[in-house]
């Protein structure tokens, strides 16, 4: 015996219901005669959206850095440093910048993540849970997938460390980037560096690069081109640190390639986040154990 809904469906024309989908999302327009308002447009990202969200990510980081710089300059000025003496001002601000950067990294990264997430909801709400490259991939977070990604990330890290100790043994950096200095220092700076590297960066950066950016660029340029662009831009984002030790490009680049491969192969951001977490986590662990090994 048919119910009320079956009676209604049979009374409508055959084309009253649309079966077109966008990565599994069905958009059914109103049946003919049951309202004159148009169907809701699907929110799917494009290359333009991907670029704007990336710029918003960078802008949030720059704004946070600017705030830290202003606070450090104000503190230096309050200590009696002559603001006209650039050399003295830089010398006075350097330790203050390191101190404030350490405390500001976590909230800045959280702010970046919130901005990226909000803009993704605005521009790509209908494909956030789509696992296809044209979707964000926020789905399928199985424990086995994440653990597999972590093992692969750790393997890339080990390969990089072995290469650094053999192929690049003669290359010793003369300077360090700010993050590397924090990682090699002790106390709260090292702890906060570890929190950002293990807890914040894998989640925020994977959601950005292997999530919304891959989705938008794939829709406009195709998956292969999008994958290459996302990987290159990801590595380029780390240039301020890697420029002090150019073999590091192999480590970060290898991790980015494996994370992209896992994202596309598993149709989920979970394993890609695992790759990033495994790579960064092993680096943080080794940096933490290094002083103990020296003492022994």
C-alpha contacts under 8 A as a table, 3 or more apart, distances in Angstrom:
res1	aa1	res2	aa2	distance
2	X	5	X	7.90
2	X	6	X	5.66
2	X	7	X	6.70
3	X	6	X	5.43
3	X	7	X	6.51
4	X	7	X	5.19
4	X	8	X	6.39
5	X	8	X	5.14
5	X	9	X	6.20
6	X	9	X	5.12
6	X	10	X	6.21
7	X	10	X	5.37
7	X	11	X	6.26
8	X	11	X	5.22
8	X	12	X	6.68
9	X	12	X	5.52
10	X	13	X	7.72
12	X	16	X	6.42
12	X	31	X	7.41
12	X	32	X	7.67
13	X	16	X	5.38
14	X	17	X	7.25
15	X	18	X	6.75
16	X	29	X	7.77
16	X	30	X	7.67
16	X	31	X	5.11
16	X	32	X	6.25
17	X	28	X	5.81
17	X	29	X	6.65
17	X	30	X	7.81
17	X	31	X	6.69
18	X	26	X	7.94
18	X	27	X	6.99
18	X	28	X	5.29
18	X	29	X	6.70
19	X	26	X	6.59
19	X	27	X	7.55
19	X	28	X	7.28
20	X	26	X	6.34
20	X	27	X	6.98
21	X	24	X	5.59
21	X	25	X	5.24
21	X	26	X	4.76
21	X	27	X	6.71
22	X	25	X	5.17
22	X	26	X	6.90
22	X	127	X	7.74
23	X	127	X	6.88
23	X	130	X	6.01
23	X	132	X	7.07
23	X	134	X	7.96
23	X	135	X	7.37
24	X	130	X	7.27
25	X	126	X	6.91
25	X	127	X	7.75
27	X	39	X	7.67
27	X	40	X	7.71
27	X	42	X	7.76
28	X	39	X	7.39
29	X	38	X	7.21
29	X	39	X	4.90
29	X	40	X	7.84
30	X	34	X	6.30
30	X	35	X	6.46
30	X	36	X	7.80
30	X	37	X	7.84
30	X	38	X	7.65
30	X	39	X	6.81
31	X	34	X	5.49
31	X	35	X	7.53
32	X	35	X	7.32
33	X	36	X	7.31
42	X	126	X	6.28
43	X	122	X	7.61
43	X	123	X	5.61
43	X	124	X	4.79
43	X	125	X	5.55
43	X	126	X	5.34
43	X	127	X	7.50
44	X	123	X	6.17
44	X	124	X	4.39
44	X	125	X	6.97
44	X	126	X	6.27
44	X	127	X	6.30
44	X	216	X	7.80
45	X	48	X	7.91
45	X	49	X	5.73
45	X	50	X	7.01
45	X	123	X	5.70
45	X	124	X	5.12
45	X	212	X	7.51
45	X	215	X	6.61
45	X	216	X	4.61
45	X	219	X	7.51
46	X	49	X	5.18
46	X	50	X	6.33
46	X	215	X	7.47
46	X	216	X	3.99
46	X	217	X	6.14
46	X	218	X	7.99
46	X	219	X	6.02
46	X	220	X	5.92
47	X	50	X	4.96
47	X	51	X	6.17
47	X	213	X	7.50
47	X	216	X	4.59
47	X	217	X	4.40
47	X	218	X	7.67
47	X	219	X	7.22
47	X	220	X	5.65
47	X	221	X	7.66
48	X	51	X	5.16
48	X	52	X	6.18
48	X	216	X	7.43
49	X	52	X	5.16
49	X	53	X	6.09
49	X	123	X	6.99
49	X	216	X	6.47
50	X	53	X	5.28
50	X	54	X	6.22
50	X	212	X	6.34
50	X	213	X	4.58
50	X	214	X	7.76
50	X	215	X	7.81
50	X	216	X	5.23
50	X	217	X	6.62
51	X	54	X	5.14
51	X	55	X	6.23
51	X	213	X	7.35
52	X	55	X	5.05
52	X	56	X	6.13
53	X	56	X	4.93
53	X	57	X	6.21
53	X	116	X	6.25
53	X	119	X	6.65
53	X	120	X	7.86
53	X	213	X	7.90
54	X	57	X	5.00
54	X	58	X	6.33
54	X	116	X	7.94
54	X	208	X	7.38
54	X	213	X	7.58
55	X	58	X	5.03
55	X	59	X	5.90
56	X	59	X	4.89
56	X	60	X	6.08
56	X	115	X	7.25
56	X	116	X	7.44
57	X	60	X	5.31
57	X	61	X	6.48
57	X	112	X	5.47
57	X	113	X	7.87
57	X	115	X	6.97
57	X	116	X	6.49
58	X	61	X	5.13
58	X	62	X	6.16
59	X	62	X	5.02
59	X	63	X	6.01
60	X	63	X	5.10
60	X	64	X	6.20
60	X	108	X	7.46
60	X	111	X	7.18
60	X	112	X	5.83
60	X	115	X	7.90
61	X	64	X	5.14
61	X	65	X	6.19
61	X	108	X	6.39
61	X	109	X	7.53
61	X	112	X	6.81
62	X	65	X	4.96
62	X	66	X	6.03
63	X	66	X	5.00
63	X	67	X	6.26
64	X	67	X	5.19
64	X	68	X	6.34
64	X	104	X	7.69
64	X	108	X	5.96
65	X	68	X	5.06
65	X	69	X	6.10
65	X	101	X	7.76
66	X	69	X	4.97
66	X	70	X	6.16
67	X	70	X	5.19
67	X	71	X	6.24
68	X	71	X	5.16
68	X	72	X	6.13
68	X	97	X	6.94
68	X	100	X	6.25
68	X	101	X	6.77
68	X	104	X	7.50
69	X	72	X	5.09
69	X	73	X	6.08
69	X	97	X	6.71
70	X	73	X	5.12
70	X	74	X	6.08
71	X	74	X	5.13
71	X	75	X	6.13
72	X	75	X	5.08
72	X	76	X	6.13
72	X	93	X	5.85
72	X	96	X	5.59
72	X	97	X	5.92
72	X	100	X	7.47
73	X	76	X	5.02
73	X	77	X	6.08
73	X	89	X	7.82
73	X	93	X	6.30
74	X	77	X	5.07
74	X	78	X	6.09
75	X	78	X	5.07
75	X	79	X	6.38
75	X	96	X	7.99
76	X	79	X	5.19
76	X	80	X	6.92
76	X	81	X	5.97
76	X	89	X	7.02
76	X	92	X	5.96
76	X	93	X	6.07
76	X	96	X	7.99
77	X	80	X	5.40
77	X	81	X	5.18
77	X	82	X	6.98
77	X	83	X	6.64
78	X	81	X	7.35
81	X	85	X	7.93
81	X	88	X	6.86
81	X	89	X	6.29
81	X	92	X	7.43
82	X	85	X	5.45
82	X	88	X	7.23
82	X	89	X	6.89
83	X	86	X	6.66
83	X	89	X	6.10
84	X	89	X	7.97
85	X	88	X	5.46
85	X	89	X	6.11
86	X	89	X	5.01
86	X	90	X	6.10
87	X	90	X	5.26
87	X	91	X	6.25
88	X	91	X	5.10
88	X	92	X	6.13
89	X	92	X	5.14
89	X	93	X	6.03
90	X	93	X	5.07
90	X	94	X	5.98
91	X	94	X	5.52
91	X	95	X	7.77
92	X	95	X	6.79
92	X	96	X	7.21
93	X	96	X	5.05
93	X	97	X	5.88
94	X	97	X	5.22
94	X	98	X	6.44
95	X	98	X	5.16
95	X	99	X	6.21
96	X	99	X	5.05
96	X	100	X	6.11
97	X	100	X	5.23
97	X	101	X	5.71
98	X	101	X	5.10
98	X	102	X	6.13
98	X	178	X	7.40
98	X	182	X	7.84
99	X	102	X	5.34
99	X	103	X	6.68
99	X	189	X	7.56
100	X	103	X	5.19
100	X	104	X	5.84
101	X	104	X	4.88
101	X	105	X	5.78
102	X	105	X	5.66
102	X	182	X	7.47
102	X	188	X	7.95
102	X	189	X	5.46
102	X	192	X	6.30
102	X	193	X	7.04
103	X	106	X	6.88
103	X	107	X	7.98
103	X	189	X	7.78
103	X	192	X	7.17
104	X	107	X	5.63
104	X	108	X	5.97
105	X	108	X	5.17
105	X	109	X	6.05
105	X	192	X	7.65
105	X	193	X	7.87
105	X	196	X	7.01
106	X	109	X	5.24
106	X	110	X	6.17
106	X	192	X	7.26
106	X	195	X	7.54
106	X	196	X	5.94
106	X	200	X	7.37
107	X	110	X	4.98
107	X	111	X	6.03
108	X	111	X	5.03
108	X	112	X	6.20
109	X	112	X	4.98
109	X	113	X	6.20
109	X	196	X	7.57
109	X	200	X	6.52
109	X	201	X	7.44
109	X	204	X	7.60
110	X	113	X	5.05
110	X	114	X	6.24
110	X	200	X	7.12
110	X	204	X	7.99
111	X	114	X	5.13
111	X	115	X	6.22
112	X	115	X	5.18
112	X	116	X	6.21
112	X	204	X	7.54
113	X	116	X	5.18
113	X	117	X	6.01
113	X	204	X	5.17
114	X	117	X	5.04
114	X	118	X	6.02
115	X	118	X	5.24
115	X	119	X	6.17
116	X	119	X	5.29
116	X	120	X	6.06
116	X	208	X	6.78
117	X	120	X	5.07
117	X	121	X	6.30
118	X	121	X	5.17
118	X	122	X	6.32
119	X	122	X	4.95
119	X	123	X	6.08
120	X	123	X	5.22
120	X	124	X	5.24
120	X	125	X	6.62
120	X	128	X	7.77
120	X	212	X	6.69
121	X	124	X	5.51
121	X	125	X	4.56
121	X	128	X	7.70
122	X	125	X	6.28
124	X	127	X	5.70
124	X	128	X	6.29
124	X	136	X	7.98
124	X	212	X	7.87
125	X	128	X	5.61
126	X	129	X	7.59
127	X	130	X	4.93
127	X	134	X	7.76
127	X	135	X	4.83
127	X	136	X	6.14
127	X	137	X	7.92
128	X	135	X	5.93
128	X	136	X	4.64
128	X	137	X	6.17
128	X	138	X	5.76
129	X	135	X	6.94
129	X	136	X	6.39
129	X	137	X	5.48
129	X	138	X	4.84
129	X	139	X	5.24
130	X	134	X	7.73
130	X	135	X	4.69
130	X	136	X	6.14
130	X	137	X	5.23
130	X	138	X	7.01
130	X	139	X	7.01
131	X	134	X	7.88
131	X	135	X	5.75
131	X	136	X	6.72
131	X	137	X	4.19
131	X	138	X	7.13
131	X	139	X	6.57
131	X	140	X	7.94
131	X	266	X	7.95
131	X	267	X	4.22
131	X	268	X	5.27
132	X	135	X	5.16
132	X	136	X	7.69
132	X	137	X	6.74
132	X	264	X	7.23
132	X	267	X	5.65
133	X	136	X	7.25
133	X	137	X	7.48
133	X	214	X	6.44
133	X	215	X	5.54
133	X	218	X	6.53
133	X	223	X	6.65
133	X	264	X	6.17
133	X	267	X	7.26
134	X	214	X	6.92
134	X	215	X	4.00
134	X	216	X	6.62
134	X	217	X	7.97
134	X	218	X	5.52
134	X	219	X	5.71
134	X	223	X	7.85
135	X	211	X	7.22
135	X	212	X	7.26
135	X	214	X	7.92
135	X	215	X	4.92
136	X	207	X	7.51
136	X	210	X	7.66
136	X	211	X	4.28
136	X	212	X	5.07
136	X	214	X	7.53
136	X	215	X	5.75
136	X	269	X	7.78
137	X	211	X	6.07
137	X	263	X	7.79
137	X	267	X	6.28
137	X	268	X	4.63
137	X	269	X	5.21
138	X	141	X	7.90
138	X	211	X	7.71
138	X	268	X	6.27
138	X	269	X	5.81
138	X	270	X	7.57
139	X	268	X	5.62
139	X	269	X	7.01
139	X	270	X	7.46
140	X	267	X	7.73
140	X	268	X	5.63
140	X	269	X	7.87
140	X	270	X	6.89
141	X	145	X	7.02
141	X	146	X	7.02
141	X	268	X	7.01
141	X	269	X	7.51
141	X	270	X	4.92
141	X	271	X	7.63
142	X	145	X	5.26
142	X	146	X	6.41
142	X	270	X	7.25
143	X	146	X	5.24
143	X	147	X	6.08
144	X	147	X	5.12
144	X	148	X	6.01
145	X	148	X	5.11
145	X	149	X	6.22
145	X	270	X	6.70
145	X	271	X	5.09
145	X	274	X	7.84
146	X	149	X	5.06
146	X	150	X	6.21
146	X	270	X	5.47
146	X	271	X	4.37
146	X	272	X	7.57
146	X	273	X	7.13
146	X	274	X	4.69
146	X	275	X	7.70
147	X	150	X	4.96
147	X	151	X	6.25
147	X	271	X	7.38
147	X	274	X	6.36
148	X	151	X	5.19
148	X	152	X	6.31
148	X	271	X	6.81
148	X	274	X	7.30
148	X	275	X	7.89
149	X	152	X	5.11
149	X	153	X	6.08
149	X	259	X	7.67
149	X	262	X	7.33
149	X	271	X	4.60
149	X	272	X	6.17
149	X	273	X	7.29
149	X	274	X	4.38
149	X	275	X	4.24
149	X	276	X	7.88
149	X	278	X	7.18
150	X	153	X	5.02
150	X	154	X	6.07
150	X	271	X	7.49
150	X	274	X	4.37
150	X	275	X	4.59
150	X	276	X	7.18
150	X	277	X	6.09
150	X	278	X	4.01
150	X	279	X	7.18
151	X	154	X	5.09
151	X	155	X	6.09
151	X	274	X	8.00
151	X	275	X	7.14
151	X	278	X	6.26
152	X	155	X	4.95
152	X	156	X	6.29
152	X	258	X	7.61
152	X	275	X	5.94
152	X	278	X	7.25
153	X	156	X	5.16
153	X	157	X	6.31
153	X	255	X	6.24
153	X	258	X	7.58
153	X	259	X	7.95
153	X	274	X	7.19
153	X	275	X	4.08
153	X	276	X	6.06
153	X	277	X	7.10
153	X	278	X	4.56
153	X	279	X	4.38
154	X	157	X	4.96
154	X	158	X	6.20
154	X	275	X	7.40
154	X	278	X	4.74
154	X	279	X	4.74
154	X	281	X	7.83
154	X	282	X	6.12
155	X	158	X	5.08
155	X	159	X	6.19
155	X	279	X	7.70
156	X	159	X	5.09
156	X	160	X	6.19
156	X	251	X	6.94
156	X	254	X	6.61
156	X	255	X	6.24
156	X	279	X	6.79
157	X	160	X	5.09
157	X	161	X	6.19
157	X	251	X	6.56
157	X	255	X	7.81
157	X	279	X	5.31
157	X	282	X	7.01
157	X	283	X	7.23
158	X	161	X	5.07
158	X	162	X	6.15
159	X	162	X	5.19
159	X	163	X	6.16
160	X	163	X	5.06
160	X	164	X	6.08
160	X	248	X	7.94
160	X	250	X	7.05
160	X	251	X	5.30
161	X	164	X	4.99
161	X	165	X	6.23
162	X	165	X	5.13
162	X	166	X	6.21
163	X	166	X	5.14
163	X	167	X	5.13
163	X	168	X	6.36
164	X	167	X	5.94
164	X	168	X	4.70
164	X	169	X	5.77
164	X	247	X	7.23
165	X	168	X	6.15
165	X	169	X	4.83
166	X	169	X	5.09
167	X	170	X	7.98
168	X	171	X	5.41
168	X	247	X	7.20
169	X	172	X	7.54
172	X	245	X	7.71
173	X	176	X	7.12
173	X	244	X	6.01
173	X	245	X	5.63
174	X	244	X	7.51
175	X	244	X	6.07
176	X	180	X	5.76
176	X	181	X	5.99
176	X	241	X	7.32
176	X	244	X	5.74
176	X	245	X	7.95
177	X	180	X	5.19
177	X	181	X	6.18
177	X	240	X	6.79
177	X	241	X	4.85
177	X	242	X	7.84
177	X	244	X	6.53
178	X	181	X	5.13
178	X	182	X	6.32
178	X	241	X	7.37
179	X	182	X	5.06
179	X	183	X	6.18
179	X	193	X	7.16
179	X	241	X	7.13
180	X	183	X	4.96
180	X	184	X	6.15
180	X	241	X	7.25
181	X	184	X	5.16
181	X	185	X	6.06
182	X	185	X	5.15
182	X	186	X	7.65
182	X	189	X	5.54
182	X	190	X	5.50
182	X	193	X	6.36
183	X	186	X	7.64
183	X	189	X	7.35
183	X	190	X	5.03
183	X	193	X	6.04
183	X	194	X	7.43
183	X	284	X	7.76
183	X	287	X	6.92
184	X	190	X	7.03
184	X	287	X	6.91
185	X	189	X	6.77
185	X	190	X	5.91
186	X	189	X	6.30
186	X	190	X	5.28
186	X	191	X	7.89
187	X	190	X	5.76
187	X	191	X	6.64
188	X	191	X	5.00
188	X	192	X	6.10
189	X	192	X	5.33
189	X	193	X	6.13
190	X	193	X	5.01
190	X	194	X	6.16
191	X	194	X	5.11
191	X	195	X	6.30
192	X	195	X	4.98
192	X	196	X	6.30
193	X	196	X	5.30
193	X	197	X	6.15
194	X	197	X	5.07
194	X	198	X	5.94
194	X	199	X	7.97
194	X	284	X	5.95
195	X	198	X	5.39
195	X	199	X	5.36
195	X	200	X	6.86
196	X	199	X	5.55
196	X	200	X	4.77
196	X	201	X	5.86
197	X	200	X	6.24
197	X	201	X	5.39
197	X	202	X	7.23
197	X	280	X	5.91
197	X	281	X	7.27
197	X	284	X	7.54
198	X	201	X	6.54
198	X	202	X	6.62
198	X	277	X	5.81
198	X	280	X	5.99
198	X	281	X	5.56
198	X	284	X	7.78
199	X	202	X	6.63
199	X	203	X	7.07
199	X	277	X	7.84
200	X	203	X	5.67
200	X	204	X	6.07
201	X	204	X	5.34
201	X	205	X	5.50
201	X	206	X	7.81
202	X	205	X	5.62
202	X	206	X	5.78
202	X	273	X	5.42
202	X	274	X	7.72
202	X	276	X	5.20
202	X	277	X	5.58
203	X	206	X	5.53
203	X	207	X	6.11
203	X	273	X	6.07
204	X	207	X	5.27
204	X	208	X	6.24
205	X	208	X	4.99
205	X	209	X	5.90
205	X	210	X	7.83
206	X	209	X	5.26
206	X	210	X	5.10
206	X	211	X	6.27
206	X	269	X	7.14
206	X	272	X	6.85
206	X	273	X	5.96
206	X	276	X	7.82
207	X	210	X	5.97
207	X	211	X	4.54
207	X	212	X	6.48
207	X	269	X	7.26
208	X	211	X	5.30
208	X	212	X	5.43
208	X	213	X	5.92
209	X	212	X	6.51
209	X	213	X	5.11
209	X	214	X	6.18
209	X	230	X	5.77
209	X	231	X	7.71
209	X	234	X	6.90
210	X	213	X	6.43
210	X	214	X	5.29
210	X	215	X	7.89
210	X	230	X	7.14
210	X	259	X	7.84
210	X	260	X	6.36
210	X	263	X	6.85
210	X	269	X	7.15
210	X	272	X	7.66
211	X	214	X	5.52
211	X	215	X	6.19
211	X	269	X	6.90
212	X	215	X	5.02
212	X	216	X	6.14
213	X	216	X	5.28
213	X	217	X	6.02
213	X	230	X	6.85
214	X	217	X	5.35
214	X	218	X	5.76
214	X	223	X	7.73
214	X	226	X	5.80
214	X	227	X	6.44
214	X	230	X	6.45
215	X	218	X	5.25
215	X	219	X	6.37
216	X	219	X	5.42
216	X	220	X	6.61
217	X	220	X	5.21
217	X	221	X	5.57
217	X	222	X	6.93
217	X	223	X	7.53
217	X	225	X	7.91
217	X	226	X	5.02
218	X	221	X	5.29
218	X	222	X	4.35
218	X	223	X	4.53
218	X	224	X	7.77
218	X	225	X	7.41
218	X	226	X	5.12
218	X	227	X	7.78
219	X	222	X	5.97
219	X	223	X	7.65
221	X	225	X	6.17
221	X	226	X	6.29
222	X	225	X	5.78
222	X	226	X	6.10
223	X	226	X	5.04
223	X	227	X	5.97
224	X	227	X	5.20
224	X	228	X	6.38
225	X	228	X	5.24
225	X	229	X	6.21
226	X	229	X	5.16
226	X	230	X	6.06
227	X	230	X	5.30
227	X	231	X	6.17
227	X	260	X	6.96
228	X	231	X	5.20
228	X	232	X	6.12
229	X	232	X	5.18
229	X	233	X	6.04
230	X	233	X	5.27
230	X	234	X	6.01
231	X	234	X	5.09
231	X	235	X	6.30
231	X	253	X	7.45
231	X	256	X	5.95
231	X	257	X	6.71
231	X	260	X	7.60
232	X	235	X	5.24
232	X	236	X	6.09
233	X	236	X	4.90
233	X	237	X	6.13
234	X	237	X	5.23
234	X	238	X	7.04
234	X	256	X	7.40
235	X	238	X	5.41
235	X	239	X	6.88
235	X	249	X	7.21
235	X	252	X	6.48
235	X	253	X	6.05
235	X	256	X	7.56
236	X	239	X	5.17
237	X	240	X	7.53
238	X	241	X	5.68
238	X	242	X	6.08
239	X	242	X	4.84
239	X	243	X	5.47
240	X	243	X	5.76
240	X	244	X	7.68
241	X	244	X	6.05
241	X	245	X	7.60
242	X	245	X	5.16
242	X	246	X	5.48
242	X	247	X	7.75
242	X	248	X	5.60
242	X	249	X	6.32
243	X	246	X	5.43
245	X	248	X	5.77
246	X	249	X	5.75
247	X	250	X	5.71
247	X	251	X	7.36
248	X	251	X	5.15
248	X	252	X	6.29
249	X	252	X	5.31
249	X	253	X	5.57
250	X	253	X	5.09
250	X	254	X	5.75
251	X	254	X	5.20
251	X	255	X	6.20
252	X	255	X	5.15
252	X	256	X	6.14
253	X	256	X	5.06
253	X	257	X	6.21
254	X	257	X	5.19
254	X	258	X	6.26
255	X	258	X	5.25
255	X	259	X	6.06
255	X	275	X	6.98
255	X	276	X	6.81
255	X	279	X	7.02
256	X	259	X	5.10
256	X	260	X	6.12
256	X	276	X	7.88
257	X	260	X	5.18
257	X	261	X	6.17
258	X	261	X	5.02
258	X	262	X	6.16
258	X	272	X	7.81
258	X	275	X	7.24
259	X	262	X	5.17
259	X	263	X	6.09
259	X	271	X	7.40
259	X	272	X	4.42
259	X	273	X	7.38
259	X	275	X	5.64
259	X	276	X	6.90
260	X	263	X	5.03
260	X	264	X	6.29
260	X	272	X	6.70
261	X	264	X	5.41
261	X	265	X	5.90
262	X	265	X	5.04
262	X	266	X	5.72
262	X	267	X	7.80
262	X	268	X	7.93
262	X	271	X	6.03
262	X	272	X	5.64
263	X	266	X	5.64
263	X	267	X	5.58
263	X	268	X	5.42
263	X	269	X	5.51
263	X	270	X	7.73
263	X	271	X	6.55
263	X	272	X	5.32
264	X	267	X	5.16
264	X	268	X	7.30
266	X	271	X	7.38
268	X	271	X	6.68
268	X	272	X	7.53
269	X	272	X	5.17
269	X	273	X	6.07
270	X	273	X	5.22
270	X	274	X	6.26
271	X	274	X	4.76
271	X	275	X	6.25
272	X	275	X	5.08
272	X	276	X	6.45
273	X	276	X	5.19
273	X	277	X	6.03
274	X	277	X	4.93
274	X	278	X	5.93
275	X	278	X	5.18
275	X	279	X	6.22
276	X	279	X	5.28
276	X	280	X	6.13
277	X	280	X	5.33
277	X	281	X	5.53
278	X	281	X	5.08
278	X	282	X	6.09
279	X	282	X	5.57
279	X	283	X	6.51
280	X	283	X	5.13
280	X	284	X	6.17
281	X	284	X	5.13
281	X	285	X	6.09
282	X	285	X	4.95
282	X	286	X	6.08
283	X	286	X	5.20
283	X	287	X	6.09
284	X	287	X	5.05
284	X	288	X	6.13
285	X	288	X	5.08
285	X	289	X	6.21
286	X	289	X	5.04
286	X	290	X	5.91
287	X	290	X	5.29
287	X	291	X	7.75
288	X	291	X	6.84
288	X	292	X	7.82
289	X	292	X	5.28
289	X	293	X	6.21
290	X	293	X	5.11
290	X	294	X	6.25
291	X	294	X	5.09
291	X	295	X	6.26
292	X	295	X	5.11
292	X	296	X	6.25
293	X	296	X	5.12
